[in-house]
């Protein structure tokens, strides 16, 4: 079994055809077929079956794909760790972040890191909570920033933040000069409003659903695919949303949006810098952790 065979198998799994996999890998289609056949022979079970003009994973293939991603991620991680061991400031840092962090917090963190270590190789992958934790589990990122760590992961450091319900300012409401306006509202106000939620798998959606359950509310809900779409929809008067204050800080200060408070709102939360549990950090990711701790993050 070779790493090349595993890469070929995953390319087929992700594209659904030998032809598309050959284009992705820049090899011939017969080479893809040969690699798949050799891999299935070694594993001893069928990993893919033909479906129409494409290929579909068998149940065994679905299971094997998860291990293949981890194997390839770990191999790639090992090469990068060895390369950066002697000079952490020249090594590789792969960071994954949930959308709120990736859009508003991570860029400044990485910019500060690069300012001190301009030779470092960095990458940022942004997605919802489920995608970020999957990247971490499959060794496709070194560190992740998100909410509470899932099983198999461990928090290395944390930074407090708040989730607040935001809406268009009410007519006649006043905002203190230079400060965000906070409008107390009733449970009925929250029930009448349309709630704008992220897709399933998003941490802010899960938090919003917790709030609705806690307040025993069943309002109209619209699902939107990004924080940017939600913020613009709130600004357009389409509804209200529970968002990290990091995502709407400028809108609150300028008075474009207004915070609503009631009962448990706002929610006290924390961003966590997360790694896989019981695994040592490579030198460059550890350097990034040390710098976050120096910048005021709390060691977990």
Secondary structure, 3 states (H helix, E strand, C coil): CCHHHHHHHHHHHHHCCHHHHHHHHCCCHHHHHHHHHHHHHHHCCCCEEEECCEEEECHHHHHHHHHHHHHHHHHHHHHHHHHHCCCHHHCEEEEEEEHHHHHHCHHHHHHHHHHHCCCCEEEEEEECHHHHHHHHHCCCCCEEEECCCCCCEEEEEEEEEEEEEEEECCCCCCCCCCCCCEEECCHHHHHHCCEEECCCCCHHHHHHHHHHHHCCCCCCEEECCCHHHHHHHHHCCCCEEEEEHHHHHHHHHHCCEEEEECCCCCEEEEEEEEEECCCCCCHHHHHHHHHHHHCCCEEC
